[in-house]
Amino acid sequence: MEALAVRLSGLDPYVDGALRIVAFYDTLMRRRVDLAALARASAGLAECAAGIRLFGTGRTIRVSPGGGEAPDGASPGSVSGSVAVVLDEEEIGSVWLERPGPAGPLDEVLLERLAIAVAAAVERYGPARTTMADPALVELVIGAGTDEAARARALRLLGFAAGAPVRVAAVRPGPMPLDRVGGLVCPGRPVKGAMVAGVGVVLAAAVEPDRFPPGVYAGLGAAERPDVAWREARTALRFATAREPVVRYAALGALALLAEVPREVLRGNPDVAALARLAGSPEDLETLDAYCATGSLRRAADLLHLHHSSVARRIEQIGRVLDLDLTGTPGLYRAGLALAAWRLLDG
């Protein structure tokens, strides 16, 4: 192999440089250097500032070509190239160079090898700070039958400090992978996720509800105990809609009691049964939802971006289907309650 490398290097200066970079990082990996040493070595080799960022911990290392900490303000405007760091098929961070002017001809090779070395260092000096976790450990944390000692041990293995609060979210991630969702809603702090029984579980030191991306539905538990919070989060997720995709259990109030009603009882209610007849018309359901949420034809029209007369006609037709007078408070209240119950059945 070395003889082949020598022959290739004699044919093409680019190949010679690339092989030297590969050998450089192979040596660093054999010496088992840490992330800081990798950043320093990379900055020296590239002769420009280099950076490493890990999503799970929020840790960022930026080093100048001289080996010291890079001055503030140089990133991200002067980033000349970056590559994702991937471990176990999950994107856990990124590496980059901050070269004034255009990227160097070998920067791509350097960044790819640096990303591989960073992933190896994270795995070696772990636990790996990836967002996705072993589902078995997550189930121990949220399981109602788990004893507290086992729950505390599972949390420690997942990277949460003893006694630190842990928030729980139930998530339908949609088109975005669960690990990306977790990294977005809890940046820079411990967060772990796993799919359990078809539902995404996010355990986090904190959750920022406004950071859930479009297309993701989530329910947020309120309790301090993870098992109770998980039960609350699943309940809140059942109430999530396109209009309100992220639901806090604490905000449900008495509506949460609907989740305790057996499905056959909900299904047999005349108002819920009537509402099921609208299921084939998403526009009607959206109109009724907006009207129940606002209690006003004009405000519902603003929400739906329609003329209020169009909304009035729809509400009149919906009222006939439901056999309810939706212009009065009792009918509006019944329709809103039926809509919430129907969603629970649909979920």
Buried (B, 14 or more C-beta within 10 A) or exposed (E): EEEEBEEEBEEEEEBBBBBBBBEBBEEBBEEEBEBEBBBBBBBBBBEBBBBBBBBBBBEBBBBBBEEEEBEEEBBEEBBBBBBBBBBEEBBBBBBBBBBEEEBBEBBBBBBBBBBBBBBBBBBEEEEBBBBBBEBEBBBBBBBEEBEEEEBBBBBEBBBBEEEEEBBBBBBBBBEBBBBBBBBBBBBBBBBBBBBBEEBBBBBBBBBEEEEBBEEBBBBBBBBEBBBBBBBBBBBBBBBBBEEEBBBBBEEBEEBBEBBEEEEEEBBEBEBBBBBBEBEEBEEBBBBBBBBBBBEBBEBBBBBBEBEBEEBBEBBEBBBEBBEBEBEEEEBBEBBBBBBBBBBBBEB
